[in-house]
Amino acid sequence: MTLQRLFLAAILIPTLAATPAPPSPAPEPAPAPAPSTAIGLFAQVERAWSAQDAERLSSLVDTTAVRIAIKPGTPLATASTRVAVTFLLQDQLRLVHTQEFRVTRFDCDRKRGFCRAYALWTGDWGGRQGKRAVRVTLTARPRAGLWLLTEIRAED
């Protein structure tokens, strides 16, 4: 009996050792770093907003100075953490079925150290508001070599 076990072990051990391990899950892609140019920032905002990705949008704001009002007609709110920014953005973005978010132009004021982009946000707000287009103004400033949003304002 012992000889049979040894023989069986001698056959199975090399077979088990040669069996490939199951592939490990692919690591999640790291979020793209904040851009070093204003136009790069506005391009990333455009992609994230179109995808309704509040977490990605929140990674592009300066939490020490950001003010947000993405529901037209509401006052600007401050958010001092990424979680708060994500909540403010996600809360509104989930209510709107975004059809398009497109930056139409931007201006930079080198003296005052900021750039402002103007975008058109079209979507279906549902209910009595239905489909509509809203102007969104994005203000950005450089901080530690990166451009970050300091204000997001939607207006009718």
Beta strands, then each sheet from edge to edge (+ up, - down):
strand 1: 67-69
strand 2: 77-78
strand 3: 97-109
strand 4: 114-124
strand 5: 131-143
strand 6: 146-155
sheet 1: 2+ 1- 6- 5+ 4- 3+
end
